[in-house]
Amino acid sequence: MSDESAYVSRWDKREETVTAETKFNAWLLDLGHGFQAAVAYNEMTHILLDPVIYPIPCTPLYCSHLLYTEEGEIQALADVAALVTGKSSIDAHQGKEFTIGQVIYQPNPKENVQRAALYLATPPRSISVSDSQACSLADDASPLWQQISCACINHEDEAIPILNLNNLFSLEFSQSLEHSHTHSY
């Protein structure tokens, strides 16, 4: 076999590897107010339908409630749509059924896994995604999406941000919002 044919056959194998698409499972989240996002399948641990949540006075709109779990844990409840719009999705659904997605994240490899919750207007949908669906955030997306998403996928002709739970629930992110002088998200 000549060197040239060996190169071609290696290229052919590489081409097969490149074109074979790996699919991953994710949760498609309806955040309310017409916003959607996704999280990795293994980041969502429980889906709670119409749970009891508790208001927290004197807190920012996007994290003004908490969830008290059956295990006795208190979890921060993020209303991501409120973060982006400045309008509470939780208040908009007062008296209507809603869903909470309990999520886990690990701020860094040396820390324990943390738990938190996301407000969802409807139960999440399981979807299959691949690298070929990668895209940019929509041109009219709030700059906050840059801070709370780690990537974006095209799903059914819509740009869907993939939430970066580490950033969303970080103290640094919360402090950066406190220091911003604008409240029009």
URVEN-V149893 format. One record per residue. PHI is phi in whole degrees, 0 to 359 (* if undefined). Layout:
BEGIN
phi={PHI;PHI}
END
This chain:
BEGIN
phi={*;283;300;295;291;297;297;297;292;296;297;299;296;297;299;297;294;293;279;289;263;272;254;234;270;214;254;268;251;265;275;96;55;83;262;233;207;224;226;298;305;281;275;263;261;214;238;250;265;51;282;275;236;235;288;241;293;60;236;299;305;286;223;265;222;225;245;256;277;297;278;87;270;257;239;296;245;265;255;297;298;295;300;278;260;80;239;289;286;296;295;294;258;307;84;252;291;213;232;242;255;278;234;236;206;232;308;203;301;271;255;290;295;253;240;205;221;241;287;231;290;220;301;290;248;281;228;251;230;218;300;293;271;301;208;270;299;302;302;266;292;299;302;298;300;299;279;252;238;255;191;212;236;267;231;53;64;233;280;246;292;261;293;261;297;301;288;304;260;277;297;299;295;300;293;294;290;298;278;286;270;255;245;266;279}
END
